[in-house]
């Protein structure tokens, strides 16, 4: 099958590799139709990472079931599906209670199986394959991984109707966070430094957008909240800007409020210069949010699929660029250079 393999210098080489085979009777083989490039993927772009050389990357994907194991009952060949790529070892204490997003072996397990979106075929346990309604496209479904990350953060936040929320970062995660917060009945402020992303946030219902490079974001937030601060701030930028954006999030937040850390940290230590005395004396809660799994009895991906199918989440507006797998390096360059390309979500047709 065709696949994009990470090279020693951190970009991709498209080549032919062996097609995966179904290893267990409750597993499924699917043909990948669309994959997405997310912020996590971009943090690996053009980085020399010897442990990832010749690996297939990518974890946002939708496709068509080709073959099923003898024990599979929830999907059949020909079904259109979105594929959840958060897969733990199924043996640890966290997996046993459906908190597999916290599995100590999460990344090593998922990257050997379902988390291989940049290839023609993928295998995984049947429970990770969700049937798509006819009116939900493969492209739209590819954003469900992003929306599920946002859903998990929403659940952890304890958001209430009429809350005031700040979303820092208007990439796919931030724009998903905006939509879910609005669906919960909140007023939402969105900050970013890319004007085109802020325009899209406004289209998706943001009550206030702030270009934090051109405006005094703190002053604007205080004006909007009558000098109280927001009830909840969602840090959705992550990556190299996180030291700045976490600090912003804490200053935007009111006494007794919450900061959700949704954007991804790079490995190793990240120095954060925060006003710890104010955070402590204001009892501002800093809440890390890691990927997604179940919330109670409900899979968070299924919850997002239901909202998308009902028209309560808009995925189509977030898809700004489309490339073939052969053009994956151009696609990554486009996704990286948002100021110039106005990219939000870049889709790859496999």
Secondary structure, DSSP 4 states (H G I P E B T S, - for coil): -EEEEE-TTSSEEEEE-PPP---STTEEEEEEEEEEE-HHHHHHTT---GGGTT-B----EEEEEEEE-TT--S--TT-EEEE------S-SHHHHTT-GGG-TTHHHHHTTTT---SBSEEEEEGGGEEEPPTTS-HHHHHTHHHHHHHHHHHHHHT--TT-EEEEE--SHHHHHHHHHHHHTT-EEEEEES-HHHHHHHHHTT-SEEEETTTS-HHHHHHHHTTTS-EEEEEE---GGGHHHHHHHHHHHEEEEEEEEE-SPPPSS-------HHHHHHTT-EEEE--S--EETTEEHHHHHHHHHHTTSS--GGGEEEEEEGGGHHHHHHHHH-HHHH--SEEEEE-
